Amino acid sequence: MAARDFLIFIMCNLLWAGNLAVSAWALGRHGVPPFMLAALRAVIVFVIMTPFLFRPRPEHFSKLMLVCFCVGPLHLGLLYTGLQTASATGAGIVSQMLVPFAAVLSVIFLRERPSVITFTAIIGAFFGSCLMIYEPGGLSADTGLLYIGGAYFALAIGSVLIRTVGRVDWRIYVVWVAVIILPVMIAASLFFETGHTQIINQATWPLMIAGLYAALGVSIVAHGQYFALLQHYTVNRIVPLTIITPLFTALLGLTFLGENLSPKLVLGALFILPCVYIIATRQPEIAAGETADGYVRE
């Protein structure tokens, strides 16, 4: 992987880590309704990215719409609902299921072939992530964990399907995700949530901060670059690098929330960092249409 692309993806992981903290703060501590937050996020993205809505539609537009549905209303609806009740530890562990979900789906549907060393590094990074964020009793029978598991399965489906849509400007992808999210989340909020006026009056700042951060930092920047990189690299080269997100989440907690640097954080990082380096630099088995670094030829 090119150094520039690797640094871009590190930035994406940092933005995702911040979003997990900000969203949990707004949803869990201030009672912001999940569908209302998702709708606000989509409105902001739509307003900013509207000019790209009028670009020529890509050739495989129906496939793009399926991708947008999976990573948009399906993923966000399940994720925000789960974050209302799931423990932070359980949510962090379950979110890492994105990696095996995507690995299995890419082998089945895209015929990707991760090398033995790369696959071992994926397992090692996954183990380090679980070790770092595990707490005794953290995986309690919380229905929120089921929602979060479903959210990352939907994201895995979208990540695999992205590889089938051909060349698409990431800005077109971002605006169409917002278009699909908007009516679904507005309808869901009106039907399943109450007290909208009260939330606007009493939790204005948490709602706006979480919505703006998710729209600008995650939907436009992080998800946009994630989509762009998935068009250039194989799924099994990109998705495993998301395992570094819990490490950034822990570091943000250490820096801004005054949390302690525990031995398990250090040990988990010792697993994650070298494994991520192997995933990013290891030359996979070369499939048709790919170069030795996992880059997909035009």
Helices and strands as residue ranges (DSSP letters): H 3-24, I 25-29, H 34-49, G 50-54, H 61-69, I 70-74, H 75-83, H 88-95, H 98-110, H 116-133, H 143-161, G 162-164, H 170-192, H 196-202, H 204-212, I 213-222, H 223-230, H 235-238, G 239-244, H 245-256, H 263-281
